[in-house]
């Protein structure tokens, strides 16, 4: 049984996921603003062309692409700070 002072790992995961999503959204919005354009700067990596597995009856397509921006990094840092104060 967990003690009353223990923190939940799922709460940290959800906060970090929220920080990534909101940070990415803010980064996309900030690209049009000259003073905040640096928030949208980042790097995308992943599988350029999807991998297709054709099993005759079933066709499965695998693909993954991740874009990390300055705003999403700031969102993750804020999520960790918020988690520490919960």
For each residue, the residues with C-beta under 8 A, 3 or more apart:
1:
2: 6
3: 6
4:
5:
6: 2 3
7: 11 12 83 86
8: 11 12
9: 12 13
10: 13 14
11: 7 8 14 15 83 86
12: 7 8 9 15 16 79 80 83
13: 9 10 16 17
14: 10 11 17 18
15: 11 12 18 19 79 80 82 83
16: 12 13 19 20 76 79 80
17: 13 14 20 21
18: 14 15 21 22 75 79
19: 15 16 22 23 72 75 76 77 78 79
20: 16 17 23 24 72 75 76
21: 17 18 24 25 75
22: 18 19 25 26 75
23: 19 20 26 27 69 71 72 73 74 75 76
24: 20 21 27 28 67 69 71 72 75
25: 21 22 28 29
26: 22 23 29 30 39 71 75
27: 23 24 30 31 39 40 42 69 70 71 72
28: 24 25 31 40
29: 25 26 32 33
30: 26 27 33 36 37 38 39 40 71
31: 27 28 37 39 40
32: 29 37
33: 29 30 36 37
34: 37
35:
36: 30 33 39 40
37: 30 31 32 33 34 40 41
38: 30 41 70
39: 26 27 30 31 36 69 70 71 74
40: 27 28 30 31 36 37 69 70 71
41: 37 38 69 70
42: 27 67 68 69 70 72
43: 67 68
44: 65 66 67 68
45: 65 66
46: 63 64 65 66
47: 50 51 62 63 64 65
48:
49:
50: 47 61 62 63
51: 47 61 62 63
52: 59 60 61 62
53: 59 60 61 62
54: 59
55: 58 59 60
56:
57:
58: 55
59: 52 53 54 55
60: 52 53 55
61: 50 51 52 53
62: 47 50 51 52 53
63: 46 47 50 51
64: 46 47
65: 44 45 46 47
66: 44 45 46
67: 24 42 43 44 72
68: 42 43 44 72 73
69: 23 24 27 39 40 41 42 72 73
70: 27 38 39 40 41 42 73 74
71: 23 24 26 27 30 39 40 74 75
72: 19 20 23 24 27 42 67 68 69 75 76
73: 23 68 69 70 76 77
74: 23 39 70 71 77 78
75: 18 19 20 21 22 23 24 26 71 72 78 79
76: 16 19 20 23 72 73 79 80
77: 19 73 74 80 81
78: 19 74 75 81 82
79: 12 15 16 18 19 75 76 82 83
80: 12 15 16 76 77 83 84
81: 77 78 84 85
82: 15 78 79 85 86
83: 7 11 12 15 79 80 86
84: 80 81
85: 81 82
86: 7 11 82 83
